[in-house]
Amino acid sequence: MNKMGTIIGFTFKNKVRTKSFLITTLILVLLLSIGMNIPYFIKVFRGDDGAAKNTQIGVVAEQGNRAAELLLAYTPPVTADAADANADEEADKVTFTAYASAEDAALKQGLENEDIAGYLTFAAQGGEGVPPVTYHSKDGDLDGDVQSYLQTALQQVNTQLIAGDKLTQEQVAAMFAPVSIATQQLSADGTDGASEPQESKPIINYVIVYILLILFFMSITMTGNMISAEVTSEKSSRIMEILITSASPLTQMFGKVIGIFLVGLLQIAIISASIAANLLLPHNAGVLTDFDLDLGQLNYGILVYGLILYVLGYFLYALMYAAVGSIVSRTEDLGQAVMPVMMFGFINFYVPLFSISTPDAMLVKVASYVPITSPLSMLLRIGIGEVAFWEIAISLVILLATTFVLGWLAAKIYRTGVLMYGKRPSIKEIRKAMKAYKI
């Protein structure tokens, strides 16, 4: 155990100090930081300080113009979600101000000082509803958000003009309120009387699952390649022949696997810390609210089971990488040798990634019990699917048992492969060598 501890410590320190680890981690942190701050950068380049804006729009119409009067009295409908999101902060507003004519001195002064974005004029009334409306501004452009606001306001005015006094303002506003659609799963006989409505998972769970899928895939792939490259380089430089005189091949293999596992955990911790640090920046304080993300709705079981699945999944793939690396004598041949293991890793990643909108599909359910795909597929089902505890337990038991069996097999291949040089041996040659060495 003392020798294994020495190997773990040496492997961890050696890999953490390498330029490849430092540069890769730094690039990932920079990319994440840039991506999370893109909205702020856009505001800075546009000269927007992030404060709520009050866009002033003039309304030029003769006195008694019914459409203009309704537009000036327009109040946008507020949904429950919008009220919660803007409870503590003032949202951007569009306000209307009436002017007698386009030659009004106050209107011209406001346009010159850019206090007024533009003004609206109405054509002659030619029938029911709102007459043709024209927007006038210095640059001739209409901001997308302002345009959407004006269209909604004019549509409501149009409805009020046509409906007359038959509908109240609240009834007209209710006509434009969004309608929610619930989902309900049919029972086996095709009826839905006995089934309960299926509630959609909070958006925060989708985000966390998506981030964990990417993090775990990248970590397992990068650390796995580290292990195989480390073993192959020691073998090709003949250092392995010296190392096995002081520590058994089994101790070396598990020492490297555990040491690089700690490297992977450190990298995940650094990336997670960078995400948290960016979220704590003042200009990102409301990013969760802007995207309707509530940490209080997070299923923390995702994090607990995610850690367990990551550990088991890491050792499953790391042992395969170590076994493959031990039978390769030249680093030039390593890429081709580890390709099958990498293909397993891609399958493990792409099955849940492309099924994130259908986590209860049959493909995902089957993949959650297959050891090479269960780490990430079961993570998807736990996060945003419907899964019973006994299903999770069975998946973990299968994955754990497979990892132990693969560890036993990888140890045998490792002990045989580290002393085999020349061309990459076939499976038949490895078995023959095992029998010769009585392994």
Secondary structure per residue as TSV (DSSP state, phi and psi in degrees):
chain	resnum	aa	ss	phi	psi
A	1	M	-	360.0	-33.6
A	2	N	H	-63.8	-40.4
A	3	K	H	-66.7	-40.3
A	4	M	H	-64.6	-40.6
A	5	G	H	-61.5	-39.0
A	6	T	H	-64.1	-42.6
A	7	I	H	-66.1	-41.3
A	8	I	H	-61.1	-48.3
A	9	G	H	-63.4	-42.0
A	10	F	H	-65.7	-44.3
A	11	T	H	-62.9	-44.1
A	12	F	H	-61.7	-51.1
A	13	K	H	-64.4	-39.7
A	14	N	H	-65.4	-42.3
A	15	K	H	-74.9	-36.0
A	16	V	H	-66.1	-30.4
A	17	R	T	-85.0	-7.9
A	18	T	S	-70.9	150.1
A	19	K	H	-64.8	-36.0
A	20	S	H	-62.0	-42.9
A	21	F	H	-65.9	-46.7
A	22	L	H	-64.0	-45.1
A	23	I	H	-68.0	-43.9
A	24	T	H	-61.6	-46.7
A	25	T	H	-63.0	-42.1
A	26	L	H	-63.4	-41.9
A	27	I	H	-63.5	-43.9
A	28	L	H	-61.4	-43.6
A	29	V	H	-63.9	-41.9
A	30	L	H	-65.1	-44.0
A	31	L	H	-62.6	-42.9
A	32	L	H	-63.3	-43.5
A	33	S	H	-64.2	-43.4
A	34	I	H	-64.3	-45.0
A	35	G	H	-61.2	-40.9
A	36	M	H	-74.3	-18.3
A	37	N	T	-108.9	7.9
A	38	I	H	-57.3	-45.1
A	39	P	H	-58.1	-38.1
A	40	Y	H	-67.9	-42.0
A	41	F	H	-61.3	-39.4
A	42	I	H	-62.6	-42.3
A	43	K	H	-63.9	-38.5
A	44	V	H	-65.4	-45.3
A	45	F	H	-67.1	-28.2
A	46	R	H	-83.3	-7.2
A	47	G	T	79.3	21.5
A	48	D	-	-96.3	123.2
A	49	D	-	-83.7	0.7
A	50	G	S	90.5	-6.6
A	51	A	-	-76.8	157.0
A	52	A	-	-65.3	136.3
A	53	K	-	-104.4	148.9
A	54	N	E	-118.6	100.6
A	55	T	E	-84.4	121.1
A	56	Q	E	-93.6	126.7
A	57	I	E	-121.1	126.7
A	58	G	E	-83.9	148.0
A	59	V	E	-122.6	108.2
A	60	V	E	-99.2	113.9
A	61	A	-	-160.6	153.9
A	62	E	-	-69.3	154.8
A	63	Q	T	-64.8	134.5
A	64	G	T	96.6	-1.4
A	65	N	-	-71.0	111.0
A	66	R	H	-64.2	-39.9
A	67	A	H	-63.3	-41.7
A	68	A	H	-66.7	-39.8
A	69	E	H	-63.4	-42.4
A	70	L	H	-67.0	-36.9
A	71	L	H	-66.2	-40.3
A	72	L	H	-66.1	-27.5
A	73	A	T	-93.6	3.5
A	74	Y	-	-66.1	135.5
A	75	T	-	-126.8	121.5
A	76	P	-	-65.8	141.6
A	77	P	-	-68.1	141.7
A	78	V	-	-113.7	118.6
A	79	T	-	-82.9	168.3
A	80	A	H	-62.9	-40.9
A	81	D	H	-65.5	-40.9
A	82	A	H	-67.2	-36.6
A	83	A	H	-64.9	-41.1
A	84	D	H	-66.9	-40.3
A	85	A	H	-68.3	-31.8
A	86	N	T	-111.2	24.7
A	87	A	S	-65.0	-38.2
A	88	D	S	-107.0	1.8
A	89	E	S	-142.9	149.9
A	90	E	-	-84.8	127.5
A	91	A	-	-84.7	164.0
A	92	D	-	-61.8	140.4
A	93	K	E	-125.3	155.4
A	94	V	E	-123.5	121.7
A	95	T	E	-118.1	146.9
A	96	F	E	-108.8	140.3
A	97	T	E	-130.1	132.3
A	98	A	E	-83.8	140.9
A	99	Y	E	-135.7	145.2
A	100	A	S	-69.8	-37.1
A	101	S	-	-154.7	168.7
A	102	A	T	-71.0	-13.8
A	103	E	T	-92.1	6.2
A	104	D	-	-59.5	132.4
A	105	A	H	-64.2	-39.7
A	106	A	H	-65.1	-38.3
A	107	L	H	-65.6	-45.0
A	108	K	H	-63.0	-41.9
A	109	Q	H	-64.4	-40.5
A	110	G	H	-64.5	-39.5
A	111	L	H	-66.5	-39.2
A	112	E	H	-66.0	-39.9
A	113	N	T	-84.2	-1.4
A	114	E	T	63.7	22.4
A	115	D	S	-77.3	-26.6
A	116	I	E	-113.2	126.0
A	117	A	E	-72.4	-35.0
A	118	G	E	176.6	-175.9
A	119	Y	E	-141.9	157.6
A	120	L	E	-107.1	142.9
A	121	T	E	-127.1	149.6
A	122	F	E	-110.7	136.2
A	123	A	-	-75.6	175.2
A	124	A	-	-65.5	144.2
A	125	Q	-	-67.6	123.2
A	126	G	-	-117.4	2.5
A	127	G	S	172.3	-160.2
A	128	E	S	-75.9	156.1
A	129	G	S	87.6	-171.2
A	130	V	-	-78.2	129.3
A	131	P	-	-69.3	167.9
A	132	P	-	-54.5	135.2
A	133	V	E	-115.1	139.7
A	134	T	E	-123.2	135.4
A	135	Y	E	-103.7	127.6
A	136	H	E	-113.1	132.0
A	137	S	-	-150.3	166.6
A	138	K	S	-65.7	-41.0
A	139	D	S	-95.3	-6.4
A	140	G	S	76.6	5.5
A	141	D	-	-105.4	155.9
A	142	L	-	-126.6	119.4
A	143	D	-	-58.4	141.9
A	144	G	H	-58.0	-44.9
A	145	D	H	-65.7	-40.8
A	146	V	H	-66.7	-39.7
A	147	Q	H	-61.5	-43.2
A	148	S	H	-62.5	-41.3
A	149	Y	H	-63.1	-45.3
A	150	L	H	-64.4	-40.9
A	151	Q	H	-62.7	-42.2
A	152	T	H	-64.7	-43.2
A	153	A	H	-64.4	-45.6
A	154	L	H	-67.9	-32.3
A	155	Q	H	-65.0	-39.9
A	156	Q	H	-68.9	-39.2
A	157	V	H	-61.5	-41.7
A	158	N	H	-60.4	-41.9
A	159	T	H	-64.2	-42.2
A	160	Q	H	-65.3	-37.2
A	161	L	H	-66.6	-40.0
A	162	I	H	-74.5	-42.6
A	163	A	H	-74.8	-23.4
A	164	G	G	68.0	-135.6
A	165	D	G	-91.7	8.1
A	166	K	G	-72.5	-27.7
A	167	L	S	-119.5	140.0
A	168	T	-	-78.8	168.3
A	169	Q	H	-63.3	-35.2
A	170	E	H	-66.8	-37.7
A	171	Q	H	-68.2	-38.2
A	172	V	H	-65.4	-41.7
A	173	A	H	-63.2	-37.0
A	174	A	H	-65.9	-27.8
A	175	M	H	-64.2	-29.3
A	176	F	T	-99.8	1.2
A	177	A	S	-70.5	140.0
A	178	P	-	-65.6	143.7
A	179	V	-	-101.3	125.9
A	180	S	-	-86.7	146.1
A	181	I	-	-119.2	120.9
A	182	A	-	-92.3	157.7
A	183	T	E	-115.2	149.7
A	184	Q	E	-143.6	130.3
A	185	Q	-	-85.9	133.1
A	186	L	-	-73.9	147.6
A	187	S	-	-79.4	179.6
A	188	A	T	-62.2	-31.6
A	189	D	T	-89.4	6.9
A	190	G	S	90.2	0.7
A	191	T	-	-100.7	160.8
A	192	D	-	-119.7	13.9
A	193	G	S	-67.7	-34.5
A	194	A	S	-96.0	-4.1
A	195	S	S	-95.1	152.5
A	196	E	-	-95.4	147.0
A	197	P	E	-58.0	136.9
A	198	Q	E	-92.1	114.3
A	199	E	-	-80.1	138.4
A	200	S	-	-73.3	147.7
A	201	K	-	-72.9	148.7
A	202	P	-	-58.8	147.8
A	203	I	H	-61.3	-32.5
A	204	I	H	-60.6	-33.0
A	205	N	H	-67.3	-38.6
A	206	Y	H	-62.7	-43.2
A	207	V	H	-64.2	-46.3
A	208	I	H	-63.9	-43.2
A	209	V	H	-62.0	-43.2
A	210	Y	H	-62.2	-43.5
A	211	I	H	-65.7	-43.4
A	212	L	H	-65.3	-37.6
A	213	L	H	-58.8	-46.4
A	214	I	H	-68.0	-45.4
A	215	L	H	-61.2	-47.7
A	216	F	H	-66.6	-41.0
A	217	F	H	-63.3	-47.1
A	218	M	H	-63.4	-42.4
A	219	S	H	-65.6	-46.7
A	220	I	H	-64.4	-41.5
A	221	T	H	-67.0	-45.8
A	222	M	H	-67.1	-46.2
A	223	T	H	-69.6	-34.4
A	224	G	H	-61.7	-44.0
A	225	N	H	-65.1	-34.0
A	226	M	H	-60.2	-44.6
A	227	I	H	-63.9	-50.5
A	228	S	H	-64.0	-39.0
A	229	A	H	-66.8	-38.5
A	230	E	H	-63.4	-45.9
A	231	V	H	-66.1	-45.1
A	232	T	H	-65.3	-40.5
A	233	S	H	-65.2	-38.6
A	234	E	H	-67.3	-36.4
A	235	K	H	-72.2	-42.9
A	236	S	H	-68.5	-28.4
A	237	S	T	-90.4	4.1
A	238	R	T	67.6	10.2
A	239	I	H	-68.7	-28.2
A	240	M	H	-56.9	-36.1
A	241	E	H	-64.4	-29.3
A	242	I	H	-81.4	-39.3
A	243	L	H	-64.7	-37.6
A	244	I	T	-71.6	-10.6
A	245	T	T	-79.9	-18.9
A	246	S	T	-109.1	-21.6
A	247	A	S	-147.3	141.8
A	248	S	-	-66.4	153.2
A	249	P	H	-56.0	-36.1
A	250	L	H	-63.7	-43.2
A	251	T	H	-63.5	-40.8
A	252	Q	H	-63.3	-45.2
A	253	M	H	-62.3	-51.8
A	254	F	H	-69.7	-29.6
A	255	G	H	-64.1	-43.2
A	256	K	H	-67.3	-43.4
A	257	V	H	-61.3	-46.0
A	258	I	H	-70.3	-39.8
A	259	G	H	-61.1	-45.1
A	260	I	H	-74.6	-25.9
A	261	F	H	-60.0	-41.7
A	262	L	H	-65.7	-33.4
A	263	V	H	-62.9	-43.9
A	264	G	H	-62.2	-42.1
A	265	L	H	-62.7	-39.9
A	266	L	H	-62.9	-41.9
A	267	Q	H	-65.1	-42.2
A	268	I	H	-63.5	-39.8
A	269	A	H	-63.8	-40.8
A	270	I	H	-64.9	-44.2
A	271	I	H	-64.9	-42.8
A	272	S	H	-63.1	-40.1
A	273	A	H	-65.2	-37.2
A	274	S	H	-67.3	-37.4
A	275	I	H	-64.1	-45.9
A	276	A	H	-62.8	-41.1
A	277	A	H	-63.6	-40.3
A	278	N	H	-67.4	-35.8
A	279	L	H	-68.4	-25.7
A	280	L	T	-83.8	-7.5
A	281	L	S	-64.2	145.0
A	282	P	G	-55.0	-43.2
A	283	H	G	-75.5	-9.0
A	284	N	G	-105.6	8.9
A	285	A	T	-61.4	-33.5
A	286	G	T	-101.5	13.9
A	287	V	H	-66.1	-36.3
A	288	L	H	-65.2	-40.4
A	289	T	H	-68.0	-39.2
A	290	D	H	-60.3	-36.7
A	291	F	T	-97.3	13.6
A	292	D	T	58.2	44.6
A	293	L	-	-108.7	123.7
A	294	D	-	-121.0	112.7
A	295	L	G	-63.6	-22.3
A	296	G	G	-67.8	-20.0
A	297	Q	G	-91.6	-0.6
A	298	L	-	-67.8	133.4
A	299	N	-	-83.5	102.3
A	300	Y	T	-70.6	-10.6
A	301	G	H	-62.6	-26.0
A	302	I	H	-59.6	-43.3
A	303	L	H	-70.1	-40.6
A	304	V	H	-67.7	-54.1
A	305	Y	H	-66.1	-32.2
A	306	G	H	-61.3	-40.8
A	307	L	H	-65.2	-42.5
A	308	I	H	-63.3	-45.8
A	309	L	H	-66.3	-35.8
A	310	Y	H	-65.0	-44.7
A	311	V	H	-61.9	-48.9
A	312	L	H	-66.2	-42.1
A	313	G	H	-64.7	-38.2
A	314	Y	H	-61.3	-50.5
A	315	F	H	-65.4	-33.8
A	316	L	H	-59.7	-49.9
A	317	Y	H	-77.9	-35.6
A	318	A	H	-62.4	-39.9
A	319	L	H	-65.9	-36.7
A	320	M	H	-65.8	-43.2
A	321	Y	H	-62.5	-40.8
A	322	A	H	-64.9	-42.5
A	323	A	H	-63.8	-42.8
A	324	V	H	-66.8	-42.1
A	325	G	H	-62.2	-30.3
A	326	S	H	-73.4	-20.3
A	327	I	T	-98.4	0.9
A	328	V	-	-102.2	129.8
A	329	S	-	-94.4	-22.2
A	330	R	S	-125.4	139.3
A	331	T	G	-65.1	-23.9
A	332	E	G	-65.7	-27.3
A	333	D	G	-91.7	-2.5
A	334	L	H	-68.1	-41.0
A	335	G	H	-58.2	-43.0
A	336	Q	H	-69.7	-34.8
A	337	A	H	-69.1	-38.9
A	338	V	T	-86.6	-1.3
A	339	M	H	-56.7	-44.0
A	340	P	H	-59.9	-40.2
A	341	V	H	-65.5	-39.5
A	342	M	H	-64.9	-35.9
A	343	M	H	-63.2	-40.9
A	344	F	H	-59.1	-41.6
A	345	G	H	-64.3	-39.8
A	346	F	H	-65.6	-40.5
A	347	I	H	-62.2	-43.0
A	348	N	H	-57.7	-33.1
A	349	F	H	-87.8	-45.0
A	350	Y	H	-75.2	-30.1
A	351	V	H	-59.2	-53.1
A	352	P	H	-72.5	-30.3
A	353	L	H	-64.1	-45.6
A	354	F	T	-81.8	-4.2
A	355	S	T	-112.2	17.1
A	356	I	T	-66.5	-24.3
A	357	S	T	-87.0	-13.4
A	358	T	-	-132.6	68.1
A	359	P	T	-67.9	-16.0
A	360	D	T	-102.4	17.0
A	361	A	S	-67.2	155.4
A	362	M	H	-61.5	-37.0
A	363	L	H	-58.9	-44.3
A	364	V	H	-67.9	-39.3
A	365	K	H	-63.0	-43.9
A	366	V	H	-66.5	-43.1
A	367	A	H	-63.9	-26.2
A	368	S	T	-73.1	-8.5
A	369	Y	T	-109.7	-12.5
A	370	V	S	-83.3	124.0
A	371	P	T	-54.3	-40.7
A	372	I	T	-73.0	-15.8
A	373	T	T	-118.5	-10.5
A	374	S	H	-66.8	-31.5
A	375	P	H	-55.5	-46.7
A	376	L	H	-91.6	-31.5
A	377	S	H	-67.6	-42.2
A	378	M	H	-67.9	-33.8
A	379	L	H	-60.6	-40.9
A	380	L	H	-63.3	-45.0
A	381	R	H	-65.3	-39.1
A	382	I	H	-66.3	-40.0
A	383	G	H	-72.9	-48.5
A	384	I	H	-133.6	8.4
A	385	G	S	-109.5	-169.4
A	386	E	-	-113.4	113.5
A	387	V	-	-142.3	136.8
A	388	A	-	-86.2	159.0
A	389	F	H	-62.6	-37.2
A	390	W	H	-66.1	-29.2
A	391	E	H	-68.5	-40.8
A	392	I	H	-63.6	-43.4
A	393	A	H	-61.8	-45.0
A	394	I	H	-62.9	-43.2
A	395	S	H	-61.7	-43.1
A	396	L	H	-67.6	-39.0
A	397	V	H	-64.1	-44.4
A	398	I	H	-62.1	-43.9
A	399	L	H	-65.2	-41.7
A	400	L	H	-65.6	-44.4
A	401	A	H	-63.8	-41.4
A	402	T	H	-64.4	-38.7
A	403	T	H	-64.2	-41.4
A	404	F	H	-65.2	-44.5
A	405	V	H	-63.3	-43.6
A	406	L	H	-66.7	-34.8
A	407	G	H	-63.5	-41.4
A	408	W	H	-63.4	-43.8
A	409	L	H	-69.4	-41.5
A	410	A	H	-63.6	-35.7
A	411	A	H	-63.8	-40.5
A	412	K	H	-65.5	-45.2
A	413	I	H	-64.7	-39.0
A	414	Y	H	-63.9	-48.1
A	415	R	H	-61.9	-30.9
A	416	T	H	-83.1	-44.5
A	417	G	H	-70.4	-30.1
A	418	V	T	-66.6	-18.6
A	419	L	T	-108.7	8.0
A	420	M	-	-102.3	121.3
A	421	Y	-	-115.9	170.8
A	422	G	S	98.8	-150.7
A	423	K	S	-68.8	157.6
A	424	R	-	-62.6	124.1
A	425	P	-	-72.5	153.0
A	426	S	-	-82.6	171.8
A	427	I	H	-62.4	-37.4
A	428	K	H	-64.4	-40.9
A	429	E	H	-68.2	-36.1
A	430	I	H	-65.0	-43.0
A	431	R	H	-63.1	-40.2
A	432	K	H	-64.7	-40.4
A	433	A	H	-66.8	-36.6
A	434	M	H	-61.7	-42.3
A	435	K	H	-68.0	-37.2
A	436	A	H	-66.4	-39.5
A	437	Y	H	-85.1	-2.1
A	438	K	T	56.2	46.3
A	439	I	-	-99.4	360.0
